[in-house]
Amino acid sequence: MMNKKMNTLMRYTLIPLCMMTLAGCSFLSPVKTDTSNKYLLNKLPDYVPTKKTRAITLLVSMPETRPIFNTTQMAYTRNPYQISYFSQNQWAEAPVEMLQPLLVQTLQNTHHFKAIVTPPYVGLYNYTLNTQLLELVQDYTHRTPLLLMSVKAQIIKTSNNKVIATRQFSVTQPIPQVSPYGGVYAANQATAHILERIAEFCLEKI
């Protein structure tokens, strides 16, 4: 009788544990499916510094990135030195493609530049802003999951083609819920912070 009760108890205990394990596996599963969720990076800063308008045209080039981030696949890590991609969740476009118009809009909102242009613009311009996305990954190696984002910015003066300033901007943003969407929310917050800091950098150096 006692063995029967123990067997029943173990069965009802193991079932929810197995369900929780399966749920965790589906969240970080590498298995491809026919359906996927697509997400945007589209958050602009709540605050942008402003400065008196000058007769300056700034060319904002398409951001570059490392090959592992030059994709619509959404990167995450559960172990140091390892990058994986979600199977059913991805970016609507490669992050650098979504980042360029956000840079343009943010810099326009400073009101400091006569014009902000992008390639293949063939007219005259005074400065070029080059950027490189170094990192954009959801990090689940910590007790509190984190979104890691890092962007390098470089300003070139067109008249002599010399680099006048270079700076790297990094943000560590807590992920509010353990899910791909939680990481997307954190990525948008991190993007807005970096955009604000790049705007400050440009106003400081130009």
Phi and psi in degrees as GROMACS dihedral restraints (atoms count N, CA, C in turn):
[ dihedral_restraints ]
;  ai    aj    ak    al  type     phi  dphi    fc
    3     4     5     6     1   -63.8    20    10
    4     5     6     7     1   -41.1    20    10
    6     7     8     9     1   -62.9    20    10
    7     8     9    10     1   -37.3    20    10
    9    10    11    12     1   -64.9    20    10
   10    11    12    13     1   -41.2    20    10
   12    13    14    15     1   -65.9    20    10
   13    14    15    16     1   -40.9    20    10
   15    16    17    18     1   -63.9    20    10
   16    17    18    19     1   -41.2    20    10
   18    19    20    21     1   -62.3    20    10
   19    20    21    22     1   -41.9    20    10
   21    22    23    24     1   -63.8    20    10
   22    23    24    25     1   -43.3    20    10
   24    25    26    27     1   -63.3    20    10
   25    26    27    28     1   -44.1    20    10
   27    28    29    30     1   -64.0    20    10
   28    29    30    31     1   -37.4    20    10
   30    31    32    33     1   -64.0    20    10
   31    32    33    34     1   -44.6    20    10
   33    34    35    36     1   -75.6    20    10
   34    35    36    37     1   -18.2    20    10
   36    37    38    39     1   -82.2    20    10
   37    38    39    40     1   -39.5    20    10
   39    40    41    42     1   -71.9    20    10
   40    41    42    43     1   -31.9    20    10
   42    43    44    45     1   -58.7    20    10
   43    44    45    46     1   -53.3    20    10
   45    46    47    48     1   -64.8    20    10
   46    47    48    49     1   -32.7    20    10
   48    49    50    51     1   -63.6    20    10
   49    50    51    52     1   -41.6    20    10
   51    52    53    54     1   -63.9    20    10
   52    53    54    55     1   -39.4    20    10
   54    55    56    57     1   -63.7    20    10
   55    56    57    58     1   -41.0    20    10
   57    58    59    60     1   -64.6    20    10
   58    59    60    61     1   -39.9    20    10
   60    61    62    63     1   -63.4    20    10
   61    62    63    64     1   -43.1    20    10
   63    64    65    66     1   -64.2    20    10
   64    65    66    67     1   -38.5    20    10
   66    67    68    69     1   -62.9    20    10
   67    68    69    70     1   -42.5    20    10
   69    70    71    72     1   -63.8    20    10
   70    71    72    73     1   -38.8    20    10
   72    73    74    75     1   -65.0    20    10
   73    74    75    76     1   -39.2    20    10
   75    76    77    78     1   -67.9    20    10
   76    77    78    79     1   -32.0    20    10
   78    79    80    81     1   -64.3    20    10
   79    80    81    82     1   -43.0    20    10
   81    82    83    84     1  -113.1    20    10
   82    83    84    85     1    29.4    20    10
   84    85    86    87     1   -75.7    20    10
   85    86    87    88     1   138.5    20    10
   87    88    89    90     1   -85.6    20    10
   88    89    90    91     1    -1.3    20    10
   90    91    92    93     1   -74.6    20    10
   91    92    93    94     1   129.4    20    10
   93    94    95    96     1   -78.9    20    10
   94    95    96    97     1   145.9    20    10
   96    97    98    99     1  -131.1    20    10
   97    98    99   100     1   174.2    20    10
   99   100   101   102     1   -80.6    20    10
  100   101   102   103     1   -15.6    20    10
  102   103   104   105     1  -114.0    20    10
  103   104   105   106     1   149.5    20    10
  105   106   107   108     1  -152.7    20    10
  106   107   108   109     1   153.0    20    10
  108   109   110   111     1   -95.5    20    10
  109   110   111   112     1   136.0    20    10
  111   112   113   114     1  -115.0    20    10
  112   113   114   115     1   138.3    20    10
  114   115   116   117     1  -128.7    20    10
  115   116   117   118     1   156.1    20    10
  117   118   119   120     1  -112.6    20    10
  118   119   120   121     1   149.1    20    10
  120   121   122   123     1  -102.1    20    10
  121   122   123   124     1   108.4    20    10
  123   124   125   126     1  -146.9    20    10
  124   125   126   127     1    16.0    20    10
  126   127   128   129     1   -88.2    20    10
  127   128   129   130     1   124.4    20    10
  129   130   131   132     1   -91.4    20    10
  130   131   132   133     1   159.4    20    10
  132   133   134   135     1   -63.5    20    10
  133   134   135   136     1   145.4    20    10
  135   136   137   138     1   -70.1    20    10
  136   137   138   139     1   -27.9    20    10
  138   139   140   141     1  -129.8    20    10
  139   140   141   142     1   135.3    20    10
  141   142   143   144     1  -130.9    20    10
  142   143   144   145     1   129.4    20    10
  144   145   146   147     1   -65.0    20    10
  145   146   147   148     1   149.8    20    10
  147   148   149   150     1  -122.9    20    10
  148   149   150   151     1   160.8    20    10
  150   151   152   153     1  -155.0    20    10
  151   152   153   154     1   155.3    20    10
  153   154   155   156     1   -55.4    20    10
  154   155   156   157     1   136.7    20    10
  156   157   158   159     1   -67.2    20    10
  157   158   159   160     1   135.6    20    10
  159   160   161   162     1  -125.7    20    10
  160   161   162   163     1   162.3    20    10
  162   163   164   165     1   -79.6    20    10
  163   164   165   166     1    65.9    20    10
  165   166   167   168     1  -123.2    20    10
  166   167   168   169     1   132.2    20    10
  168   169   170   171     1  -108.5    20    10
  169   170   171   172     1   127.2    20    10
  171   172   173   174     1  -114.6    20    10
  172   173   174   175     1   126.4    20    10
  174   175   176   177     1   -93.5    20    10
  175   176   177   178     1   122.6    20    10
  177   178   179   180     1  -102.0    20    10
  178   179   180   181     1   106.1    20    10
  180   181   182   183     1   -75.0    20    10
  181   182   183   184     1   162.9    20    10
  183   184   185   186     1   -65.6    20    10
  184   185   186   187     1   126.2    20    10
  186   187   188   189     1   -58.9    20    10
  187   188   189   190     1   145.4    20    10
  189   190   191   192     1   -97.1    20    10
  190   191   192   193     1   169.1    20    10
  192   193   194   195     1  -160.3    20    10
  193   194   195   196     1   168.8    20    10
  195   196   197   198     1   -74.1    20    10
  196   197   198   199     1   151.7    20    10
  198   199   200   201     1   -54.7    20    10
  199   200   201   202     1   -34.8    20    10
  201   202   203   204     1   -68.5    20    10
  202   203   204   205     1   -19.5    20    10
  204   205   206   207     1  -107.4    20    10
  205   206   207   208     1    -2.0    20    10
  207   208   209   210     1   -87.8    20    10
  208   209   210   211     1    62.3    20    10
  210   211   212   213     1  -160.4    20    10
  211   212   213   214     1   161.4    20    10
  213   214   215   216     1   -81.7    20    10
  214   215   216   217     1    -8.7    20    10
  216   217   218   219     1   -67.1    20    10
  217   218   219   220     1   141.5    20    10
  219   220   221   222     1   -98.1    20    10
  220   221   222   223     1   118.8    20    10
  222   223   224   225     1   -87.3    20    10
  223   224   225   226     1   144.0    20    10
  225   226   227   228     1  -146.8    20    10
  226   227   228   229     1   164.6    20    10
  228   229   230   231     1  -138.0    20    10
  229   230   231   232     1   139.6    20    10
  231   232   233   234     1  -114.8    20    10
  232   233   234   235     1   -13.2    20    10
  234   235   236   237     1  -135.6    20    10
  235   236   237   238     1   144.1    20    10
  237   238   239   240     1   -55.9    20    10
  238   239   240   241     1   141.7    20    10
  240   241   242   243     1    69.8    20    10
  241   242   243   244     1    15.2    20    10
  243   244   245   246     1  -128.8    20    10
  244   245   246   247     1   134.6    20    10
  246   247   248   249     1  -119.4    20    10
  247   248   249   250     1   133.3    20    10
  249   250   251   252     1  -127.6    20    10
  250   251   252   253     1   171.9    20    10
  252   253   254   255     1  -129.1    20    10
  253   254   255   256     1   141.4    20    10
  255   256   257   258     1   -65.9    20    10
  256   257   258   259     1   145.7    20    10
  258   259   260   261     1   -88.3    20    10
  259   260   261   262     1   -31.2    20    10
  261   262   263   264     1  -116.8    20    10
  262   263   264   265     1    10.6    20    10
  264   265   266   267     1  -137.6    20    10
  265   266   267   268     1   130.0    20    10
  267   268   269   270     1  -151.7    20    10
  268   269   270   271     1   165.8    20    10
  270   271   272   273     1   -74.7    20    10
  271   272   273   274     1   148.5    20    10
  273   274   275   276     1   -67.2    20    10
  274   275   276   277     1   -33.2    20    10
  276   277   278   279     1  -139.7    20    10
  277   278   279   280     1   166.2    20    10
  279   280   281   282     1   -57.4    20    10
  280   281   282   283     1   138.2    20    10
  282   283   284   285     1   -52.1    20    10
  283   284   285   286     1   -37.6    20    10
  285   286   287   288     1   -65.4    20    10
  286   287   288   289     1   -30.7    20    10
  288   289   290   291     1   -69.8    20    10
  289   290   291   292     1   -31.6    20    10
  291   292   293   294     1   -82.6    20    10
  292   293   294   295     1   -24.2    20    10
  294   295   296   297     1   -73.7    20    10
  295   296   297   298     1   -37.6    20    10
  297   298   299   300     1   -58.5    20    10
  298   299   300   301     1   -50.5    20    10
  300   301   302   303     1   -63.8    20    10
  301   302   303   304     1   -27.8    20    10
  303   304   305   306     1   -69.3    20    10
  304   305   306   307     1   -38.5    20    10
  306   307   308   309     1   -61.9    20    10
  307   308   309   310     1   -45.7    20    10
  309   310   311   312     1   -60.4    20    10
  310   311   312   313     1   -48.3    20    10
  312   313   314   315     1   -64.3    20    10
  313   314   315   316     1   -41.6    20    10
  315   316   317   318     1   -62.2    20    10
  316   317   318   319     1   -45.2    20    10
  318   319   320   321     1   -69.8    20    10
  319   320   321   322     1   -33.5    20    10
  321   322   323   324     1   -62.1    20    10
  322   323   324   325     1   -35.9    20    10
  324   325   326   327     1   -71.1    20    10
  325   326   327   328     1   -11.8    20    10
  327   328   329   330     1   -76.6    20    10
  328   329   330   331     1   -19.3    20    10
  330   331   332   333     1    62.0    20    10
  331   332   333   334     1    16.0    20    10
  333   334   335   336     1   -87.8    20    10
  334   335   336   337     1   -23.7    20    10
  336   337   338   339     1  -107.2    20    10
  337   338   339   340     1   139.9    20    10
  339   340   341   342     1   -64.0    20    10
  340   341   342   343     1   -38.2    20    10
  342   343   344   345     1  -153.0    20    10
  343   344   345   346     1   143.9    20    10
  345   346   347   348     1  -115.6    20    10
  346   347   348   349     1   122.2    20    10
  348   349   350   351     1  -124.9    20    10
  349   350   351   352     1   164.2    20    10
  351   352   353   354     1  -134.2    20    10
  352   353   354   355     1   157.0    20    10
  354   355   356   357     1   -59.2    20    10
  355   356   357   358     1   144.1    20    10
  357   358   359   360     1   -95.5    20    10
  358   359   360   361     1    45.6    20    10
  360   361   362   363     1   -55.9    20    10
  361   362   363   364     1   132.3    20    10
  363   364   365   366     1  -114.9    20    10
  364   365   366   367     1     3.0    20    10
  366   367   368   369     1   -81.5    20    10
  367   368   369   370     1  -171.4    20    10
  369   370   371   372     1   -81.0    20    10
  370   371   372   373     1   143.1    20    10
  372   373   374   375     1  -147.4    20    10
  373   374   375   376     1   155.7    20    10
  375   376   377   378     1   -93.6    20    10
  376   377   378   379     1   -35.6    20    10
  378   379   380   381     1  -139.1    20    10
  379   380   381   382     1   157.4    20    10
  381   382   383   384     1  -122.3    20    10
  382   383   384   385     1   134.5    20    10
  384   385   386   387     1  -105.9    20    10
  385   386   387   388     1   112.6    20    10
  387   388   389   390     1  -102.4    20    10
  388   389   390   391     1   138.1    20    10
  390   391   392   393     1  -132.9    20    10
  391   392   393   394     1   156.1    20    10
  393   394   395   396     1  -139.0    20    10
  394   395   396   397     1   122.8    20    10
  396   397   398   399     1   -79.9    20    10
  397   398   399   400     1   110.8    20    10
  399   400   401   402     1   -89.5    20    10
  400   401   402   403     1   -29.8    20    10
  402   403   404   405     1  -157.8    20    10
  403   404   405   406     1   138.5    20    10
  405   406   407   408     1  -155.5    20    10
  406   407   408   409     1    93.4    20    10
  408   409   410   411     1  -146.2    20    10
  409   410   411   412     1   142.5    20    10
  411   412   413   414     1   -87.6    20    10
  412   413   414   415     1   120.1    20    10
  414   415   416   417     1  -105.6    20    10
  415   416   417   418     1   110.8    20    10
  417   418   419   420     1  -106.2    20    10
  418   419   420   421     1    26.0    20    10
  420   421   422   423     1   -88.8    20    10
  421   422   423   424     1    -7.1    20    10
  423   424   425   426     1  -108.2    20    10
  424   425   426   427     1   162.8    20    10
  426   427   428   429     1   -59.4    20    10
  427   428   429   430     1   -42.8    20    10
  429   430   431   432     1   -99.8    20    10
  430   431   432   433     1   114.9    20    10
  432   433   434   435     1   -60.0    20    10
  433   434   435   436     1   146.2    20    10
  435   436   437   438     1  -132.0    20    10
  436   437   438   439     1   145.6    20    10
  438   439   440   441     1   -99.0    20    10
  439   440   441   442     1   122.7    20    10
  441   442   443   444     1  -105.9    20    10
  442   443   444   445     1   123.9    20    10
  444   445   446   447     1  -136.4    20    10
  445   446   447   448     1   134.7    20    10
  447   448   449   450     1  -142.4    20    10
  448   449   450   451     1   132.0    20    10
  450   451   452   453     1  -133.0    20    10
  451   452   453   454     1   133.5    20    10
  453   454   455   456     1  -102.1    20    10
  454   455   456   457     1   133.2    20    10
  456   457   458   459     1  -121.3    20    10
  457   458   459   460     1   143.5    20    10
  459   460   461   462     1  -140.7    20    10
  460   461   462   463     1   131.9    20    10
  462   463   464   465     1  -109.8    20    10
  463   464   465   466     1   128.9    20    10
  465   466   467   468     1  -118.0    20    10
  466   467   468   469     1   133.4    20    10
  468   469   470   471     1   -86.5    20    10
  469   470   471   472     1   124.2    20    10
  471   472   473   474     1   -68.0    20    10
  472   473   474   475     1   -35.7    20    10
  474   475   476   477     1   -59.9    20    10
  475   476   477   478     1   -33.6    20    10
  477   478   479   480     1  -124.6    20    10
  478   479   480   481     1     3.5    20    10
  480   481   482   483     1    56.5    20    10
  481   482   483   484     1    33.9    20    10
  483   484   485   486     1  -105.2    20    10
  484   485   486   487     1   143.8    20    10
  486   487   488   489     1   -75.1    20    10
  487   488   489   490     1   122.3    20    10
  489   490   491   492     1  -100.3    20    10
  490   491   492   493     1   -16.7    20    10
  492   493   494   495     1  -166.4    20    10
  493   494   495   496     1   143.5    20    10
  495   496   497   498     1  -138.7    20    10
  496   497   498   499     1   138.6    20    10
  498   499   500   501     1  -153.4    20    10
  499   500   501   502     1   147.2    20    10
  501   502   503   504     1  -110.1    20    10
  502   503   504   505     1   135.8    20    10
  504   505   506   507     1  -118.6    20    10
  505   506   507   508     1   126.1    20    10
  507   508   509   510     1  -129.7    20    10
  508   509   510   511     1   139.9    20    10
  510   511   512   513     1  -131.9    20    10
  511   512   513   514     1   135.8    20    10
  513   514   515   516     1  -114.6    20    10
  514   515   516   517     1   106.9    20    10
  516   517   518   519     1  -111.3    20    10
  517   518   519   520     1   123.2    20    10
  519   520   521   522     1   -59.6    20    10
  520   521   522   523     1   139.5    20    10
  522   523   524   525     1   -89.4    20    10
  523   524   525   526     1   119.9    20    10
  525   526   527   528     1   -71.1    20    10
  526   527   528   529     1   -23.4    20    10
  528   529   530   531     1  -146.0    20    10
  529   530   531   532     1   146.2    20    10
  531   532   533   534     1   -79.1    20    10
  532   533   534   535     1    85.6    20    10
  534   535   536   537     1  -165.6    20    10
  535   536   537   538     1   159.5    20    10
  537   538   539   540     1   -56.2    20    10
  538   539   540   541     1   -39.5    20    10
  540   541   542   543     1   -65.3    20    10
  541   542   543   544     1   -36.8    20    10
  543   544   545   546     1   -59.2    20    10
  544   545   546   547     1   -38.8    20    10
  546   547   548   549     1   -67.6    20    10
  547   548   549   550     1   -36.7    20    10
  549   550   551   552     1   -64.6    20    10
  550   551   552   553     1   -43.6    20    10
  552   553   554   555     1   -59.3    20    10
  553   554   555   556     1   -46.8    20    10
  555   556   557   558     1   -64.0    20    10
  556   557   558   559     1   -37.3    20    10
  558   559   560   561     1   -63.1    20    10
  559   560   561   562     1   -38.9    20    10
  561   562   563   564     1   -66.9    20    10
  562   563   564   565     1   -40.1    20    10
  564   565   566   567     1   -63.7    20    10
  565   566   567   568     1   -43.4    20    10
  567   568   569   570     1   -63.6    20    10
  568   569   570   571     1   -41.1    20    10
  570   571   572   573     1   -59.5    20    10
  571   572   573   574     1   -44.8    20    10
  573   574   575   576     1   -61.7    20    10
  574   575   576   577     1   -41.0    20    10
  576   577   578   579     1   -62.8    20    10
  577   578   579   580     1   -45.0    20    10
  579   580   581   582     1   -67.6    20    10
  580   581   582   583     1   -39.3    20    10
  582   583   584   585     1   -59.5    20    10
  583   584   585   586     1   -42.7    20    10
  585   586   587   588     1   -61.9    20    10
  586   587   588   589     1   -42.1    20    10
  588   589   590   591     1   -71.0    20    10
  589   590   591   592     1   -34.3    20    10
  591   592   593   594     1   -67.4    20    10
  592   593   594   595     1   -38.3    20    10
  594   595   596   597     1   -62.1    20    10
  595   596   597   598     1   -44.0    20    10
  597   598   599   600     1   -60.8    20    10
  598   599   600   601     1   -41.6    20    10
  600   601   602   603     1   -60.5    20    10
  601   602   603   604     1   -45.3    20    10
  603   604   605   606     1   -65.9    20    10
  604   605   606   607     1   -41.7    20    10
  606   607   608   609     1   -67.6    20    10
  607   608   609   610     1   -30.5    20    10
  609   610   611   612     1   -71.7    20    10
  610   611   612   613     1   -38.7    20    10
  612   613   614   615     1   -97.9    20    10
  613   614   615   616     1   -16.6    20    10
